[in-house]
Amino acid sequence: MAALTRIPIIEDLTSGPVPAGSNILVEYDPASQWYNASVTIAAGWLKSAENRSVHYEAGAQPPDQVRSQLKRLGLDASQLENTFADAEYERLQIFDAYTVSLGQKSKEKHHWDSLKVADISLIMSREDMRRTPNSEHLMIIDDDSLFARFNDERAWVELELTRFFPIAGIRKMIYIAGVMKGVLSDWAYKRLEGACEIVVDFRLDETSDPPRDLMRIRNARNVGVDRRWHGLKVGENFEVTLEKEQASHAK
């Protein structure tokens, strides 16, 4: 029997566990707390069970920045990167998409040499789509919209719909893709939203004084949710949690 899913922050607003095989789209304002939240989610997943693994694709920040944040949250990234949860998955795999976006060659073990749709599609069809299903695996891409900078938007969306999103169902894992608001066409956002089981928003509310960090689950197909906006609290170690007075499960 598969373990109950436990996705920090997101499942604080659901009526039950998010089913394995789900795609979660996160649309975020650049000034929101999404990047800190994404690492908080990864850390919480890894702490919940020793057989759990995380693939964290860093496109918005260097891999070492992710490692530093995990250390603040009480995890030894280097140790996790050299420990296997099973025969195929390291407990932590930090995948470098950031360095190549700067026109440089990555020194990381896991990295993209190209952000072009044709190159990525070939690699994924040959490797990622064939891996063993694992409901204890979580994949997070902190800025999936990075790929749209280097490709025709329609070609990139097609890559998402035919390669990235189907992986969750095929491998029975949870896939969380962050896309920055305001950088894609309305058509692209709608196509991505239509392909995902859950859509989440992160934003900074500047109408209040002081400004408030907020999140909501806008829509979900496979689990009950609280769709209201909720305040976020950021700890001294940059851990992101729901504000206590609002951290209640959906009824």
Helices and strands as residue ranges (DSSP letters): G 10-13, E 23-28, H 34-48, E 53-58, H 63-72, H 77-81, E 92-96, H 98-101, H 117-126, G 128-130, E 137-141, G 144-149, H 153-159, I 160-164, H 165-171, E 174-180, H 186-194, E 198-205, E 212-220, E 230-234, E 240-242, G 244-246
